[in-house]
Amino acid sequence: MNYEAIALVEVFGEANGILMVDCMLKAAEVRFETEYYWNGGQYTGIFSGSVSALSAAVEHTKNTLPCRIFASAVIPAPSEETGRVLDNWKAGNKI
C-alpha cells in the first residue's frame, strides 16, 4: 500500500501506549495503522496521514501526554519497501 506519510511514536508501557494513541487520534486527522510491543515494555504506535496532520499530532502528543515519549518520527513519502514492512506488521508478520 502507498502511504502519503507515516509516523511512529514510542512510549513505555501499554497503558501509556493507549493514552498516546488516543491523543494522536484526537489531535489531527490521522489513522492508527498498527502497534508493536518491544522487549522491556516499549510500545510503538504507527499512524498514517498527511505530513502536516502527522506532524501536528506528534507535536501535540509530545506536549500533552503525561508520560515520556522515547522516540518519534514522521516519514514523508515512505518508500514502497517501507510500505510493505508496515503492511507486514499490520498482518502480524514482524521483522
N, CA, C and O of each residue as an XYZ file, in Angstrom:
380
protein
N       0.852     -1.189      0.000
C       0.000      0.000      0.000
C       0.888      1.239      0.000
O       1.938      1.255      0.643
N       0.475      2.255     -0.706
C       1.213      3.519     -0.705
C       0.658      4.418      0.390
O      -0.554      4.568      0.540
N       1.558      5.005      1.142
C       1.189      5.903      2.228
C       1.713      7.295      1.908
O       2.844      7.449      1.446
N       0.892      8.304      2.155
C       1.358      9.684      1.967
C       2.476      9.984      2.955
O       3.499     10.569      2.599
N       2.266      9.576      4.198
C       3.276      9.730      5.247
C       2.921      8.779      6.377
O       1.761      8.400      6.540
N       3.923      8.396      7.156
C       3.677      7.594      8.346
C       4.408      8.223      9.524
O       5.408      8.922      9.358
N       3.889      7.960     10.711
C       4.527      8.441     11.938
C       4.643      7.279     12.906
O       3.768      6.416     12.974
N       5.739      7.268     13.654
C       5.964      6.280     14.698
C       6.186      7.038     15.991
O       6.934      8.015     16.026
N       5.533      6.584     17.062
C       5.692      7.211     18.372
C       5.891      6.086     19.379
O       5.111      5.135     19.424
N       6.955      6.206     20.197
C       7.286      5.153     21.142
C       7.227      5.659     22.572
O       7.796      6.698     22.904
N       6.518      4.895     23.423
C       6.401      5.202     24.851
C       6.699      3.922     25.627
O       6.891      2.858     25.037
N       6.737      4.034     26.953
C       6.960      2.873     27.801
C       5.645      2.470     28.457
O       5.017      3.273     29.147
N       5.236      1.235     28.242
C       4.045      0.703     28.885
C       2.819      0.702     27.999
O       2.602      1.615     27.201
N       2.022     -0.340     28.155
C       0.826     -0.483     27.333
C      -0.235      0.570     27.655
O      -0.884      1.094     26.749
N      -0.412      0.881     28.936
C      -1.391      1.913     29.303
C      -1.003      3.256     28.704
O      -1.858      3.972     28.182
N       0.277      3.604     28.774
C       0.741      4.846     28.151
C       0.575      4.785     26.636
O       0.315      5.804     25.998
N       0.725      3.597     26.061
C       0.509      3.437     24.631
C      -0.919      3.744     24.231
O      -1.156      4.381     23.205
N      -1.872      3.297     25.032
C      -3.273      3.583     24.751
C      -3.546      5.080     24.865
O      -4.263      5.652     24.044
N      -2.966      5.711     25.891
C      -3.111      7.173     26.028
C      -2.521      7.892     24.821
O      -3.108      8.849     24.316
N      -1.363      7.432     24.360
C      -0.697      8.062     23.219
C      -1.540      7.922     21.954
O      -1.706      8.889     21.209
N      -2.071      6.725     21.707
C      -2.905      6.508     20.522
C      -4.126      7.427     20.570
O      -4.463      8.067     19.573
N      -4.782      7.492     21.719
C      -5.954      8.348     21.878
C      -5.608      9.816     21.617
O      -6.348     10.525     20.934
N      -4.496     10.255     22.158
C      -4.068     11.646     21.984
C      -3.774     11.953     20.512
O      -4.176     12.999     20.005
N      -3.081     11.051     19.834
C      -2.759     11.254     18.420
C      -4.034     11.344     17.582
O      -4.153     12.213     16.719
N      -4.990     10.443     17.838
C      -6.207     10.413     17.042
C      -7.092     11.632     17.272
O      -7.800     12.068     16.365
N      -7.054     12.180     18.479
C      -7.852     13.364     18.782
C      -7.189     14.652     18.299
O      -7.870     15.663     18.127
N      -5.879     14.636     18.079
C      -5.136     15.854     17.754
C      -5.281     16.279     16.296
O      -5.270     17.472     15.995
N      -5.416     15.318     15.394
C      -5.447     15.658     13.964
C      -6.069     14.496     13.193
O      -6.335     13.431     13.751
N      -6.291     14.719     11.925
C      -6.885     13.707     11.047
C      -5.810     12.700     10.642
O      -5.241     12.783      9.553
N      -5.541     11.743     11.545
C      -4.567     10.681     11.292
C      -5.256      9.340     11.501
O      -6.289      9.257     12.165
N      -4.677      8.300     10.930
C      -5.219      6.950     11.066
C      -4.238      6.071     11.844
O      -3.036      6.081     11.579
N      -4.759      5.325     12.793
C      -3.952      4.351     13.521
C      -3.807      3.124     12.634
O      -4.808      2.543     12.216
N      -2.586      2.728     12.346
C      -2.344      1.586     11.458
C      -2.064      0.304     12.226
O      -2.673     -0.731     11.954
N      -1.152      0.367     13.176
C      -0.796     -0.831     13.937
C       0.026     -0.437     15.151
O       0.355      0.733     15.347
N       0.351     -1.425     15.955
C       1.149     -1.211     17.149
C       2.188     -2.316     17.243
O       2.050     -3.378     16.638
N       3.218     -2.043     18.006
C       4.262     -3.039     18.198
C       4.778     -2.937     19.617
O       5.092     -1.848     20.097
N       4.864     -4.076     20.288
C       5.395     -4.128     21.647
C       6.832     -4.629     21.591
O       7.106     -5.686     21.023
N       7.733     -3.880     22.171
C       9.138     -4.256     22.194
C       9.462     -4.888     23.538
O       8.741     -4.696     24.517
N      10.549     -5.640     23.574
C      11.024     -6.209     24.833
C      11.252     -5.098     25.837
O      11.719     -4.015     25.481
N      10.926     -5.362     27.084
C      11.143     -4.364     28.121
C       9.994     -3.397     28.290
O      10.098     -2.465     29.087
N       8.898     -3.582     27.567
C       7.717     -2.760     27.780
C       7.556     -1.562     26.868
O       6.640     -0.764     27.070
N       8.412     -1.407     25.873
C       8.246     -0.283     24.953
C       7.103     -0.570     23.985
O       6.944     -1.687     23.493
N       6.321      0.460     23.729
C       5.138      0.364     22.884
C       5.302      1.383     21.757
O       5.525      2.567     22.010
N       5.189      0.917     20.517
C       5.276      1.807     19.358
C       3.937      1.821     18.643
O       3.415      0.775     18.259
N       3.383      3.023     18.468
C       2.173      3.213     17.689
C       2.557      3.738     16.318
O       3.417      4.611     16.202
N       1.925      3.214     15.284
C       2.233      3.617     13.910
C       0.960      4.172     13.283
O      -0.104      3.554     13.334
N       1.099      5.358     12.687
C      -0.038      6.112     12.158
C       0.239      6.516     10.719
O       1.393      6.566     10.293
N      -0.819      6.804      9.972
C      -0.663      7.326      8.614
C      -1.534      8.556      8.462
O      -2.441      8.800      9.258
N      -1.243      9.323      7.430
C      -1.986     10.538      7.145
C      -1.114     11.493      6.348
O      -0.114     11.088      5.755
N      -1.497     12.755      6.339
C      -0.685     13.759      5.654
C       0.489     14.149      6.551
O       0.444     13.972      7.768
N       1.520     14.674      5.939
C       2.698     15.106      6.699
C       2.296     16.158      7.729
O       2.722     16.095      8.882
N       1.484     17.113      7.319
C       1.106     18.187      8.243
C       0.267     17.665      9.405
O       0.480     18.067     10.549
N      -0.684     16.775      9.125
C      -1.516     16.226     10.198
C      -0.700     15.371     11.156
O      -0.867     15.472     12.371
N       0.178     14.532     10.623
C       1.007     13.692     11.481
C       1.968     14.534     12.316
O       2.157     14.266     13.502
N       2.568     15.541     11.709
C       3.488     16.414     12.449
C       2.757     17.139     13.578
O       3.268     17.241     14.693
N       1.566     17.636     13.281
C       0.779     18.332     14.307
C       0.384     17.378     15.426
O       0.450     17.742     16.600
N      -0.026     16.166     15.078
C      -0.427     15.193     16.095
C       0.751     14.784     16.974
O       0.602     14.654     18.189
N       1.912     14.582     16.371
C       3.099     14.209     17.153
C       3.479     15.344     18.102
O       3.742     15.100     19.279
N       3.509     16.565     17.610
C       3.859     17.702     18.465
C       2.856     17.883     19.599
O       3.237     18.117     20.746
N       1.570     17.773     19.268
C       0.534     17.890     20.294
C       0.719     16.802     21.360
O       0.636     17.076     22.557
N       0.968     15.588     20.921
C       1.142     14.465     21.840
C       2.372     14.662     22.721
O       2.328     14.379     23.919
N       3.464     15.141     22.141
C       4.675     15.409     22.929
C       4.400     16.418     24.040
O       4.938     16.297     25.141
N       3.570     17.405     23.754
C       3.297     18.472     24.722
C       2.163     18.142     25.688
O       1.991     18.840     26.688
N       1.390     17.101     25.413
C       0.189     16.807     26.196
C       0.310     15.542     27.037
O      -0.183     15.497     28.164
N       0.946     14.541     26.511
C       0.975     13.233     27.154
C       1.674     13.292     28.508
O       2.732     13.912     28.623
N       1.106     12.657     29.540
C       1.712     12.709     30.874
C       2.836     11.697     31.072
O       3.215     11.413     32.208
N       3.370     11.156     29.995
C       4.492     10.220     30.106
C       5.557     10.608     29.086
O       5.329     11.439     28.207
N       6.713      9.991     29.226
C       7.839     10.295     28.334
C       7.670      9.610     26.982
O       7.330      8.429     26.911
N       7.911     10.360     25.921
C       7.983      9.783     24.580
C       9.460      9.523     24.302
O      10.269     10.450     24.281
N       9.800      8.261     24.090
C      11.195      7.881     23.887
C      11.687      8.227     22.485
O      12.840      8.618     22.304
N      10.823      8.086     21.515
C      11.219      8.372     20.139
C       9.976      8.673     19.318
O       8.890      8.166     19.601
N      10.149      9.498     18.306
C       9.063      9.765     17.359
C       9.678     10.152     16.027
O      10.782     10.693     15.967
N       8.951      9.866     14.971
C       9.418     10.217     13.633
C       8.226     10.338     12.710
O       7.250      9.598     12.835
N       8.312     11.272     11.784
C       7.353     11.392     10.689
C       8.139     11.136      9.419
O       9.152     11.787      9.161
N       7.669     10.188      8.630
C       8.351      9.824      7.383
C       7.481     10.265      6.216
O       6.468      9.625      5.931
N       7.854     11.349      5.533
C       7.077     11.776      4.372
C       7.383     10.880      3.172
O       8.531     10.485      2.968
N       6.375     10.565      2.392
C       6.519      9.766      1.175
C       7.403      8.537      1.403
O       8.453      8.408      0.774
N       6.988      7.633      2.298
C       7.810      6.454      2.560
C       7.976      5.603      1.301
O       7.099      5.568      0.438
N       9.107      4.924      1.216
C       9.390      4.085      0.051
C       8.395      2.929     -0.012
O       7.720      2.620      0.970
N       8.316      2.300     -1.174
C       7.426      1.150     -1.332
C       7.814      0.038     -0.366
O       6.944     -0.640      0.181
N       9.104     -0.154     -0.154
C       9.559     -1.203      0.762
C       9.131     -0.899      2.197
O       8.733     -1.805      2.929
N       9.208      0.361      2.600
C       8.736      0.746      3.932
C       7.240      0.470      4.049
O       6.778      0.000      5.089
N       6.491      0.754      3.006
C       5.065      0.446      2.995
C       4.804     -1.043      3.126
O       3.867     -1.447      3.815
N       5.621     -1.869      2.474
C       5.469     -3.323      2.590
C       5.790     -3.796      4.012
O       5.113     -4.677      4.543
N       6.818     -3.211      4.621
C       7.146     -3.563      6.006
C       5.959     -3.252      6.911
O       5.576     -4.074      7.744
N       5.376     -2.062      6.747
C       4.219     -1.680      7.554
C       3.038     -2.622      7.304
O       2.361     -3.033      8.246
N       2.793     -2.961      6.051
C       1.706     -3.889      5.737
C       1.943     -5.259      6.373
O       1.000     -5.889      6.852
N       3.191     -5.722      6.382
C       3.521     -6.989      7.047
C       3.282     -6.903      8.544
O       2.763     -7.845      9.144
N       3.657     -5.777      9.161
C       3.405     -5.594     10.593
C       1.918     -5.654     10.864
O       1.485     -6.298     11.820
N       1.119     -4.982     10.021
C      -0.326     -4.985     10.201
C      -0.901     -6.391     10.088
O      -1.894     -6.715     10.739
N      -0.277     -7.225      9.260
C      -0.729     -8.606      9.071
C      -0.199     -9.535     10.172
O      -0.518    -10.724     10.189
N       0.601     -8.996     11.079
C       1.127     -9.805     12.173
C       2.466    -10.459     11.892
O       2.931    -11.279     12.683
N       3.094    -10.108     10.775
C       4.400    -10.664     10.410
C       5.499     -9.668     10.732
O       5.904     -8.877      9.881
N       5.976     -9.712     11.961
C       7.014     -8.764     12.394
C       8.366     -9.165     11.828
O       8.602    -10.325     11.492
N       9.237     -8.190     11.733
C      10.598     -8.437     11.215
C      11.375     -9.260     12.219
O      12.540     -9.581     11.984
